[in-house]
């Protein structure tokens, strides 16, 4: 029975996430939307299963919730900060910077989540990953103290992702 469920739902968390995302995208929630979302949630993971040979093991569910709340808060605050920079700071006073962040993360999934988080936060963009995956290059709209930005990314995001993925 367990094997049959695993064949139908190779990635149950992805099935759930895809179904929820489809319901959120629907103009009006209905039974049809739920059925179609569940259909997508079953078909997409089933089709992409060969490309996921080693599924990541998420170890700390409370930390996942904490991480999502921290990221949401940071996105809101970064929007306010970027608006202030654009509206009130002269171009000559801005200090854009390229920052190299040494990574302790080793799993590709964790590095991808970190890079995506940095890019989703207004004012920062993940631009490149070193060939060995040990450094992430980030561009900041305004970073007078690049070391402080690096330390904040490592403390707010990377530390939590290590607890979640590794």
N, C-alpha and C positions, 0 to 999 in steps of 0.2 A: 504494500500500500504506500509506504514512504517513497519507494522508488518511482511509483507511478506519479505521485504528487511532484516529485523532483523533475520528472520528465515534462509534466504539464507546466509547472512553475519553476523553470531553472533558476530564476532570480526573483524570488518572491517580493523582496523589497522594491525592486525596479518595477514589478507588476503593479504594486500598490501605488508607487510614486507616479507612474504613467497614468493610471486610472484617475488619481486625484488631480493631476495637471490637466487632463482632458476635461474633467468636470469643472475645473476653474475657468477653462477657456470657453466652455459652452456659454452661449448667450443666456440660456434659461435651463437650469438643471431639470432633467427629466429622466425617466426610466430608460429611454432610448440613449441618452447621453451616457448614463451609467453602463449600459450593456456595451455600447461601442467603446467606451473608455476601457472597460475590462477586456474586450476583444483586443484592443491595441496593446494593453498591458500584458496579454498572454502571447500575442504574435511577435511583437518586437523583441522581447527577450529570447523567445524560441529561435528566431531567425539569427540573432546576433550571438547566440550561445557559443558557436565555435571560436569567436573572437575574444572570449573571456575564459581562457583556460584556467587561470588562477584568480578566482574571485577574491577580492579583498575581505579580510575578516575585520569587522567593526567590533572593537572590544569594549567600548565604554559608552553605552547609550545615554546616560545622563550628561556626559561630556559632549555628545553630539548636539543635544538640545542647547546646552550652554554655548557651544560654538556658534550655532545658528543665531541665538539671541545676541551674542557679541557682534557678529557680522552685521546683522540687521541694524543694531544700534550704531555701529561704525559707519554704515552706509548713510544713515540719516544725518549723523554729525558731519560726515565728509561733504555731503551735499550743501550743508549750511556753510562750511568752511570754504568750499570752492566758490559758492555764490559771493561770499565776502571778498575773496581774493579777486574775482573777476570784476565785481562792482566797485570796490573801494581801493584796491591796491594798484599803484601805477606799474606799468610794464617794466620800467627801469628798476623798480624795487623787488620784483619777483626774482626768485633764485631757483630756477628749475635745475634738477640734478639727476644724474644717473647713479644708481646705488646698486652695488653688488652685494647680494645677501648670501653668505655662506650657509648651506643647508645641512642640517643634521638628519633630515628626512631621507629615506632611501626608497620607499615604495613609490612607484609611478603614480598610483592613485592619490596618495597624500600630497605629492608634489603638484599634481594637477589641481587638486582642491585649493592648495595654497596660491598657486598662480591665478586661478579663477577668482579667488577671494580678493586678491590684490587688484585685479583688473576691474572687478565689480565695484570696488570702492572708488568713488570719484576722486580725481586728483592723482591717482597712481595707475600705472599700466605695467603688467609683466611683459617683458619684451623678448627675453632670450633665456635659455637654460644651457649651461655648459655641457659639453659633450659627455662628461662623466656624471652629470646630474648633481654636482656638488655646489653650484652657485647659480643663483637666479638674478638676472639683470632687471631692474625696475626703474622706470622713469617716473619722477615726481614733478608735479606742476610747480610746487613751491616747497623747497626743502632747505632752509638755511642751515640746518644741522643734519646732514645725511646720516651720521652715526646714530642720532636719536631715532630717526625713521627706521633704520635697520633694526635697532634694538626693540622698537615697538612692534614691528612685524614678527620678530622672533618670539617675543614674549606673549603677544596677544594671539597670534595665529599658529605659528610653528609648534610651540609648546603644547597647545591643545591638540593639534593634529597628531603629534607623536603619541599622545595618550589614546587617541581614537584608533589609529591605524597600526601602531607598532607595539 
